[in-house]
Amino acid sequence: MDPRSQSGCHGSVCIWILGYPDRAMRLNDEKEAHARRLGHPFDLGFALTNGVHTFDHRCELGGLLKRAEEIERLGRENSLPVLWAIWAPMFRGQALIQKGRAAEGIAPLNAAIAAWEASGGKLHLPITKAFVAEALSLTGDLDDALHLIDEIIAQIERPGWGERLHYAEVLRLKGWMLSLKGDLEGAERNFLASLDWARRQQAKMWELRTSTNLAQLWRGQGKRRKAYDLLAPVYGWFTEGFDTKDLLEARALLDELTS
């Protein structure tokens, strides 16, 4: 495993979560260019699959699916089932959900999860399963989505489980699902728990996403001032990434709250 490729994958995600999406995308592109120059199939497959493009929604669906095809080809040509059986379908499913084709994304994600668990893999299972839960919600299957998200939260909170990178996002997703189901009290409780965790981690992108969702909830309850006072300082903290989906949605909501 090449240290520069690996650190670029994890570093770009962490820099994005900390609130620097443009810098994260530059690091993402640099680690992919480095992995291509190196030419090592495992590292290139890892670099194409893992990185900020998992969460930053600026990439086009066609480009994301081409990545998945390249990962699968690399795996089959080099006898690396972790690439073609796990990472390629995992990334394909994430890409489809990210770009509005949730129903199509569920099957490849479930196949990748099953293969990963069968191999003994555990890392990234919570967030990958959370993508499935999000897709189920988008297709209207809220009961199964909430059941799955509760299983994910139980896994994250299990003693000895150290992976907390996406905990705030998982709690936000549960709040969003509960709001779709009409449980506004439960939604608010989970949004507040997500905000608490995001602030503990200084995870500004998670804080922005959750603040946007909670402000939308409060706006619907007529608490427009409270919604603005929550979201405005979080949005005002950012110095870059204003063309990202997250900041565009937050800016549009702030404009609506002041109109």
FENCORNOR-V268243 format. One record per residue. N is the residue number from 1. PHI is phi as a letter, one per 30 degrees, with the letter a starting at -180 (999 if undefined). D_CENTER is the distance of its C-alpha to the mean C-alpha in whole Angstrom. Layout:
N;PHI;D_CENTER
N;PHI;D_CENTER
//
This chain:
1;999;24
2;d;25
3;e;23
4;d;23
5;d;20
6;d;19
7;d;18
8;d;17
9;d;14
10;d;13
11;d;15
12;d;13
13;d;10
14;d;12
15;d;14
16;d;11
17;d;10
18;d;13
19;j;14
20;b;15
21;d;13
22;d;16
23;d;17
24;d;14
25;d;15
26;d;18
27;d;18
28;e;15
29;d;18
30;d;21
31;d;19
32;d;19
33;d;23
34;d;24
35;d;23
36;d;25
37;d;28
38;d;28
39;i;28
40;d;27
41;d;25
42;d;23
43;d;21
44;d;21
45;d;19
46;d;17
47;d;16
48;d;16
49;d;13
50;c;11
51;l;10
52;d;9
53;d;9
54;d;6
55;c;4
56;d;8
57;c;10
58;d;13
59;d;14
60;d;16
61;e;16
62;e;19
63;d;18
64;d;14
65;d;17
66;d;19
67;e;17
68;d;17
69;d;21
70;d;22
71;d;20
72;d;22
73;d;25
74;e;24
75;d;24
76;d;27
77;d;29
78;c;29
79;h;29
80;b;25
81;d;24
82;d;21
83;d;20
84;d;21
85;c;21
86;b;18
87;d;15
88;d;17
89;d;16
90;d;13
91;d;12
92;d;14
93;d;12
94;d;9
95;d;11
96;d;13
97;d;11
98;e;9
99;c;13
100;i;14
101;c;16
102;d;14
103;e;17
104;d;18
105;d;14
106;d;15
107;d;18
108;d;17
109;d;14
110;d;16
111;d;19
112;d;16
113;d;16
114;d;20
115;d;21
116;d;18
117;d;20
118;d;23
119;d;23
120;j;23
121;d;19
122;b;17
123;e;15
124;i;11
125;d;12
126;e;11
127;d;7
128;d;8
129;d;11
130;d;8
131;d;7
132;d;11
133;d;12
134;d;10
135;d;12
136;e;15
137;d;15
138;d;15
139;c;18
140;j;20
141;c;20
142;d;19
143;d;21
144;d;19
145;d;16
146;d;17
147;d;19
148;d;16
149;d;14
150;d;17
151;d;18
152;d;14
153;d;15
154;d;19
155;d;17
156;d;16
157;d;19
158;d;21
159;e;24
160;j;23
161;d;19
162;c;18
163;d;14
164;b;13
165;e;10
166;c;8
167;d;11
168;d;11
169;d;7
170;d;9
171;d;12
172;d;11
173;d;10
174;d;13
175;e;15
176;d;14
177;d;15
178;d;18
179;d;19
180;d;19
181;d;22
182;j;24
183;c;23
184;d;23
185;d;24
186;d;22
187;d;19
188;d;20
189;d;21
190;d;17
191;d;16
192;d;19
193;d;18
194;d;14
195;d;16
196;d;18
197;d;16
198;d;14
199;d;17
200;d;19
201;c;16
202;h;17
203;c;13
204;d;14
205;d;10
206;d;9
207;d;13
208;d;13
209;e;11
210;d;13
211;d;16
212;d;16
213;d;15
214;d;18
215;d;20
216;d;20
217;d;21
218;d;24
219;e;25
220;d;25
221;c;28
222;i;30
223;c;28
224;d;28
225;d;29
226;d;27
227;d;24
228;d;25
229;d;26
230;d;22
231;d;20
232;e;23
233;d;23
234;d;19
235;d;19
236;d;22
237;d;21
238;d;19
239;b;21
240;a;19
241;i;16
242;d;18
243;c;17
244;d;14
245;e;12
246;d;12
247;d;15
248;d;17
249;d;16
250;d;17
251;d;20
252;d;21
253;d;21
254;d;23
255;d;26
256;d;26
257;d;27
258;c;29
259;d;31
//
